[in-house]
Structure formats: structure tokens, C-alpha cells
């Protein structure tokens, strides 16, 4: 069993009479990538600021490698922090911005230059080292902000919505690069994000937050396939809810299957809408005979090649089934 590296123990924080964090506890293994995921106002940014030492908790303790650091100030925690705003010095080149933080390190000039150049190569900035921030794209500026932190060799990397200011295509490319860099150097990382795709693709584990609490923590596959509550099921990805007396059943659109009309488990539906999603189509279905009092429309995903063969249009009749092993049941 891998020992805990960072331990958060019963952290609470409130502003005035408003509780923002409510007794949060969790552990992070060395080298792990953990994401805090949740809606705006759930407390995730406050939590990462408390871990960084930028906010003091009202109660609770923080341990790093078994040593308590709750009262240690930010500068002495040796944490690297990257925010949504790049906070680069506009009058310094990329190289000078990266060099700035390492100036006070007790290293020879040769050691400093070697470390800077290694990091520049790692984040793919070799062609931009003499550019000023205004001459660089958003993606390049974010690389500089990351390099400026990594050159200090932090024991923990904290990322607060690091990619949210970038457009979708650049964001997709950078998240792959960021994950590659994190794995290559092995730095323990915590990221705050409201982007589900970022959390699902980059994280070793995800902590889903709601109203100042962690409501589920686990591997991305666990969070997606076995959400512990209606909130997590609804917040992560697309899902169908089928309301019955005393319970609510849930199933992902991609798990609904086509069936023969004479199948005893089939549900006869009417096609209401078809949306092109790129690699698949999302079909909205209205059950003809609502099962067990179901009053909900169903959405079903099928790949484009299958959709082409189905020759569907609005008001087509389609028989589907809900595989029992893919249905999650929640009690009301």
C-alpha cells in the first residue's frame, strides 16, 4: 500500500456566517494527480487556497509527508501554484519570467541556466524564450507560467482552473501536454476545474464537490460509471433519469441498446429529435407506454455508421432496452 503524501484532516472554513468548507478530509498519494470538480461556489477554489496557505482554515489540519504544515506560510511550503491568470511580468521575456523565481535559489549560474533550459525544453518553449508575453499566444503564456513554477522543483503542484482562459482546441492539446509533464517529473498535483472532460481525462482520482463538501472521491471510471448520488450522476456527463414510485433509475445514453419489438424487456419509443455529435448521434426518444410511471424522455447515443443504417427521422418508431447491469437505482 502506497503511503499518504498529503493529508487533509477536517478542514472547515466560513466567511461571516456562510460555511464554505464543511469538515473536509482526504489523502493524496505521492505522484498522484487529483482534481477537485464541482459547480461554481462549491468551495473548490477556497480549498486549494487553504492547501496553498493563501487562506487559513477555521478548523482542521494539513500534513505533508507526515509533517503538519497548517501554520506554515505559503513561501515556506515549497508549493508551485498556477492560476487561471498567467500573472507574467509584461516587461520580461519568457526566459526572464522563468528565471525570476529561481534567482534566490542557492545555485550556481550554470546550475540555474541548466535547470531553466531543461524546463523550457520540457514545456516546449525553446522557440519562444526571447518573446515577451504580448508576443505569445495564450497557450504559450500558460506554458511560461507552468515553467516558472516547475523550475523551482516544488513538492506539490496546485493548479486553479489553469486552462479555462484558452479556446477549446488549445485547451485540449495543453491538457495532454500537462498530464505528460506531470507524469514525467512525478510531481504530486491537485487541480481545480469545473470542466468534466479535463477532470476525466487528466486525473488519477477526482473529488466531486458540492456545497462545501466532497460528495464522492474515486477514479474517473468509478465517478462516471457508479456515481454515488443523484447529484454526481447528473453533474458528470449525460444521463437519463426514470422516476418510479420510491426510486429513481439512471442510465447513460450510450448504454441504452436497440432491441426487437417482441423482446419482453423492450420499450417502444417515438423518435423526437436527432442531434449530430460528430462521432455519434444523440437521439431523443419518447416512450409510447411509460414503464412504471416513467414521465421522462430518453436520450440514446449511437455511432454515425449505425445511425446511417437505421434511416431514422422524427416520429420513427424505435424499440430499445435498458440493460439491467447498466442501470443505477437511487432511493427517493
Secondary structure, 3 states (H helix, E strand, C coil): CCCEEEEEEEEEEEECCEEEEEEEEEEEECCCEEEEEECCCCCHHHHHHHHHCCCCCCEEEEEECCEECCCCCHHHCCEEEECCCCCCCCCCEHHHHHHHCCCCCCCCHHHHHHHHHHHHHHCCCHHHCCCEHHHCCHHHHHHHHHHHHHCCCCCEEEEECCCCCCCHHHHHHHHHHHHHHHHHHCCCEEEEECCHHHHHHHCCEEEEEECCEEEEEECHHHHHHCCCCHHHHHHCCCCEEEEECCEEEEECHHHEEECCCCCCCCEEEEEEEEEECCCEEEEEEEECCCHHHCCCCEEEEEEHHHHHHHCCCCCCEEEEEECHHHCEEEEC
